[in-house]
Amino acid sequence: MSDPMAEIKASFFVECEELLESLQDGLQVIYDESDDEETINVVFRAVHSIKGGAGAFGLDTLVSFAHKFETTLDEVRSGRLKAEGNVLKLFFTCGDMLGDLVREARDDETHDEARLEPVVNDLEKLIGTDEVTGEQTNIEFEVTALSLDLDIGTPEDAGLGSDPAWRVSFTPSSLLYANGNEPQFLFRALRDLGEIEVTCETPDLPHLAELDPEHGHMSWVISLKTNEAKDAIREAFEFVEDLCQLDIAQSQDQPPGLGNLPPADHSGTDEPMATMGGDADLPAPPDEITSDTDATSDEVHPSPASGSDVPTADARPDPQDLEPASAPPPPIPSDPSAPNARRGQNNATPKATVRVDLDRIDRLVNLVGEIVINQAMLSQSVEAVGIPPNSPVRTGLEEFQQLTRDIQESVMMIRAQPVKSLFQRMSRIVRESSADIKKDVRLRTEGENTEVDKTVIERLADPLTHMIRNAVDHGLESNAERETLGKSREGNVYLSALHRSGRVVIEVRDDGAGINREKVLAKAIEKGLIPPESQLSDGEIDNLLFLPGFSTADEVSNLSGRGVGMDVVRSSIQALGGRVSIHSEPGEGTTFSISLPLTLAVLDGMVVRVEDETLVIPLNAIFETLAVSSDDLRTFGPSTHVINIRDTFVPLIDLGTELGYRSPLGDYTGGVVLLIGQEDGLSAAVIVDSIEDQRQVVIKGLQDSYGRVPGIAAATILGDGQIALILDPADLIAQASGRTKPYSAVDPCNHPSDGTTLEVREW
Amino acid sequence: MSLRNQLRIMVVDDMSTSRGLITQALDDFGIRQVESATDGHAALKKIATWPVHLVISDMNMPGMNGLQLLHALRNAPATRKVGFLLITGKVERDIIEMGKKLGMNNFIPKPFRPDDLRNAVEAIVGRL
């Protein structure tokens, strides 16, 4: 087993992250609303707990900083200091710093003294440098020793004390081992029934020289206290019953198994044997007989690290479910140091959670993906065999399909996390970046509890940081400018997350000046990104920001404009299967919308065929499907068609042509059209030969092998084992030539070097 | 029969790290009958079904703090005489005075080493 202290330390750092989160939360509440007592207490407690844990592991830098922070917070608690203005700002900085120190301690990095010092100085300005530590020497306290004649047993007598005791004697034959059984697992199964004590008996154990390793020599006596019936005990031995001698008998009043315990001397420990009616003053809690001498006890003892998991506890009813039998409702004494104005009583009972290694979850996710594929294959085979639709096989299969889907959703939910942690990091970015350029900026967040796949959250941090910095640096005007414009001096950056039709949409919005389109256009022409005579729509100009190498910052500031710009943001979001769009109103501000899939593992897709190729189109991109009739098609320009959808004309895109499977057909009557919608409302009609199926597909990334392929999001394995590409409709449409007429019908001179579609380069 | 085999202890702390550390230390002393709770309310519930000889509780906890827990214990007949060891962040006169009034058996300031804990426990229950 690994070092229990190392485990506790690791869990300390995990706990610190939770505490830091509630610390940030608390500060934000104080900032947004009020500095009520309870919120201050939450913040104080978080710092206090981090300090306490850090002290136990000798993390001195962390302790001393947390201590100063805590002392300052205590000033606020006692009303000597107000948490507002610069003090509150300092608290935010301290919170960030504390987080850094925790992470540095965790990763064994050295911390940057130069960064810490000014913060410590600021704190010391508030609290003074002279620590009041001398006080403790003056406090007189006399320890009250306990006279241990108290009667503690009453509720126990009624409950557990009456559990009948069983004596199980178990002598495995050699065959038991040969068949791969392991007595230890049987004991564990018994432990689930109640309190057990296992004694190994070795009278038959031959001398080492004569020992046949293939032969079993040992037997065990197990004393078990349980409410369960004899059959339940026997059941634990169900699979080995023929491979051992088993005797299960109810013990008499005599403590079970005690008479059969082997002499203590074989165990090698110096602990005296547990006996009833010992001579200690302390009355034995009823039925608690423990023996440290038992050689086999190691096998059934839990690891010492999980102290609350002692086997004695397993048999008990969960105390949480029971009303206290004797404890009165707790009266509250007045306590000067911790005010009782507890509003958040609900945080007294934290939700039960289990921490699970991420690798295990990922394995589960992968396995579920395989199940989905297998299930699809099975469905197809059943279909191929020609089993009638209402046969039990088919109904069973349908249920299986439903279950698979449920399992999949549940598993995906395990990986989902609220975006809160991400938003908190952004709140820090806003604080730091606005301070650097002396703008007053407030981050307003919404939908913090929206859940997204953990990987998505992690990989969103960098692009989002960049966008937030952009908003602060380029989006918002300076304080003075805002005042002249009649806006609030303090700029606002809004960060929101919400679920919209199977995707998560994250918006970064500022209430700044909006995009200066003249400047953007001029810059793009100057940099040779677009031809000088280009006529672009407002939306197209805004989208120029996403071109590689585009930066409008007049001077490269410390914050953004380092040459890597929105193009990097976009490519990293595309790598997550997401899309980013931009919307700007002059004088009102700019909004960036990121739309992301909820999971990176599966998607609902429509399987279509074009020129005998099978392709998958994400279902959530498809608004509508319809059959093409020649009445609906209109010629538009020399090479393209539009289709009339309820009196709206939508450009027609031939998937086969765009992907290079065929030349434009010119006549698309009989084809199937998929209406594709995008974030910005634009849609296109993508024409395919036929729709095969609608099903969940497991996403297999192409990125590692092929890099980014324009118009293609990923690949998948279909039910029949065939590989199909998953399209990225938005990307595909953005790059589409839109050609739907055969080349011969087009005047080659009139080939559009069109200014109407913005060419998006891929890299 | 040694004391440590029979001694039952309830560890109360909202931080799992602290619970882990204390439980680990007690385990090292050979005390195996240890349960833990995340706050005063949970501790009272557990003690009602699993009586203990000694409560080791943190002072600063959400919901019900250490002294409030002590007060509750002292006011219930079943737990009136239970031993109480308070873990304090910093030694504040007010807390210690209040503890004294409520019948706290001993206190130990954070951070402490396992030996400090052992001494503090032994001062209450006798040699382990």
Contacts between the chains, C-beta under 8 A, distances in Angstrom:
chain1	res1	chain2	res2	distance
A	4	B	24	5.5
A	5	B	24	7.0
A	7	B	20	7.8
A	8	B	17	6.1
A	8	B	20	4.2
A	8	B	21	5.8
A	8	B	24	6.4
A	11	B	16	6.2
A	11	B	17	6.1
A	11	B	20	6.5
A	12	B	17	4.0
A	15	B	15	6.2
A	15	B	16	5.8
A	15	B	17	5.3
A	41	B	62	7.9
A	42	B	62	7.5
A	44	B	60	8.0
A	45	B	14	7.7
A	45	B	60	5.8
A	45	B	61	7.8
A	45	B	62	6.6
A	48	B	60	5.6
A	48	B	89	5.4
A	49	B	14	7.1
A	49	B	15	4.7
A	49	B	18	7.7
A	49	B	60	7.7
A	51	B	89	7.3
A	51	B	110	8.0
A	52	B	15	6.8
A	52	B	18	6.2
A	52	B	58	8.0
A	52	B	89	6.3
A	52	B	110	4.8
A	52	B	111	6.6
A	53	B	15	6.3
A	53	B	17	4.4
A	53	B	18	6.6
A	53	B	21	8.0
A	55	B	110	5.8
A	55	B	111	2.8
A	56	B	17	7.3
A	56	B	18	7.4
A	56	B	21	5.3
A	56	B	110	7.8
A	56	B	111	5.1
A	56	B	112	8.0
A	63	B	111	7.5
A	70	B	89	7.8
A	135	B	91	6.7
A	135	B	92	7.6
A	135	B	93	6.5
A	136	B	90	7.8
A	136	B	91	3.7
A	136	B	109	7.0
A	138	B	93	7.6
A	139	B	91	6.1
A	139	B	93	5.5
A	139	B	96	5.1
A	141	B	96	5.6
A	141	B	99	7.9
A	141	B	100	6.6
A	141	B	106	7.8
A	141	B	107	6.7
A	143	B	105	6.4
A	143	B	106	4.5
A	143	B	123	4.4
A	143	B	124	6.6
A	144	B	103	7.2
A	144	B	104	7.7
A	144	B	105	4.4
A	144	B	106	7.2
A	144	B	124	7.3
A	145	B	105	7.4
A	145	B	123	6.7
A	145	B	124	5.9
A	145	B	125	7.6
A	145	B	126	7.1
A	146	B	53	7.1
A	146	B	54	7.1
A	146	B	81	7.7
A	146	B	83	4.2
A	146	B	105	6.3
A	146	B	124	5.0
A	146	B	125	5.4
A	146	B	126	8.0
A	147	B	81	7.9
A	148	B	53	6.4
A	148	B	125	6.5
A	148	B	126	7.6
A	150	B	53	7.3
A	150	B	81	4.4
A	150	B	82	7.1
A	152	B	8	7.5
A	152	B	51	3.5
A	152	B	52	6.8
A	152	B	53	6.6
A	152	B	78	7.6
A	152	B	82	7.5
A	153	B	51	6.3
A	154	B	51	7.4
A	154	B	78	6.7
A	155	B	48	6.3
A	155	B	49	5.7
A	155	B	51	6.7
A	155	B	78	7.6
A	156	B	49	7.6
A	156	B	50	7.2
A	156	B	51	6.2
A	159	B	49	6.9
A	271	B	2	7.7
A	271	B	30	7.7
A	272	B	1	6.9
A	272	B	2	6.8
A	274	B	1	6.7
A	274	B	5	6.3
A	275	B	1	6.1
A	278	B	1	2.5
A	278	B	6	7.4
A	279	B	1	6.5
A	280	B	1	5.3
A	280	B	2	7.1
A	280	B	3	5.7
A	280	B	6	6.3
A	282	B	3	6.1
A	282	B	6	4.8
A	282	B	7	6.9
A	282	B	53	7.0
A	284	B	1	7.6
A	284	B	6	5.5
A	285	B	6	6.8
A	285	B	8	5.9
A	285	B	33	7.6
A	285	B	51	7.0
A	288	B	6	7.2
A	288	B	8	8.0
A	288	B	33	6.9
A	290	B	5	5.5
A	290	B	32	6.5
A	290	B	33	7.7
A	292	B	5	7.3
A	292	B	30	7.5
A	304	B	24	6.4
A	304	B	27	4.4
A	304	B	28	7.9
A	305	B	20	6.8
A	305	B	24	6.5
A	307	B	11	7.6
A	307	B	19	7.5
A	307	B	20	7.2
A	307	B	23	3.0
A	307	B	24	6.9
A	307	B	26	7.3
A	307	B	27	6.1
A	307	B	34	5.2
A	307	B	36	6.4
A	308	B	19	7.6
A	308	B	23	7.1
A	308	B	34	7.7
A	308	B	35	6.1
A	308	B	36	4.9
A	310	B	32	6.3
A	310	B	33	7.2
A	310	B	34	7.3
A	310	B	35	8.0
A	312	B	33	7.0
A	313	B	35	6.6
A	313	B	50	7.9
A	316	B	49	6.8
A	316	B	50	6.8
A	317	B	49	7.0
A	319	B	42	8.0
A	319	B	45	5.2
A	319	B	46	4.2
A	319	B	48	7.3
A	319	B	49	4.8
A	319	B	50	6.5
A	320	B	42	7.1
A	320	B	45	6.5
A	322	B	45	6.6
A	322	B	48	6.8
A	322	B	49	5.4
A	323	B	45	7.7
A	323	B	48	7.7
A	324	B	44	5.4
A	324	B	45	5.2
A	324	B	47	7.6
A	324	B	48	3.6
A	325	B	48	4.6
A	325	B	49	6.9
A	325	B	78	7.7
A	326	B	48	5.7
A	326	B	76	5.5
A	326	B	77	6.6
A	326	B	78	3.7
A	326	B	79	7.1
A	327	B	44	4.3
A	327	B	45	7.5
A	327	B	47	6.8
A	327	B	48	5.2
A	327	B	72	6.5
A	327	B	73	7.7
A	327	B	76	4.7
A	327	B	78	7.2
A	327	B	79	6.6
A	328	B	72	7.0
A	328	B	75	5.9
A	328	B	76	5.2
A	330	B	40	6.5
A	330	B	41	7.1
A	330	B	44	6.5
A	330	B	64	5.9
A	330	B	68	6.1
A	330	B	69	7.3
A	330	B	71	7.1
A	330	B	72	3.6
A	331	B	71	6.0
A	331	B	72	6.6
A	331	B	75	6.1
A	332	B	64	7.9
A	332	B	68	5.5
A	332	B	71	7.3
A	333	B	67	6.2
A	333	B	68	6.3
A	333	B	71	4.5
A	333	B	98	6.9
A	333	B	102	6.6
A	335	B	65	6.4
A	335	B	67	5.2
A	335	B	68	6.7
A	335	B	95	7.7
A	335	B	98	6.2
A	336	B	94	4.5
A	336	B	95	7.9
A	336	B	98	7.4
A	337	B	59	7.9
A	337	B	92	5.8
A	337	B	94	5.8
A	337	B	95	5.6
A	338	B	59	7.6
A	338	B	60	6.5
A	338	B	65	4.8
A	338	B	67	7.9
A	340	B	68	7.6
A	342	B	62	7.4
A	342	B	63	6.4
A	344	B	62	7.3
A	345	B	63	6.4
A	347	B	62	5.3
A	347	B	63	7.0
A	348	B	39	5.3
A	348	B	41	5.8
A	348	B	42	8.0
A	348	B	62	5.7
A	348	B	63	2.9
A	348	B	64	7.0
A	349	B	39	7.9
A	349	B	41	7.4
A	349	B	42	7.2
A	349	B	63	7.9
A	350	B	38	6.4
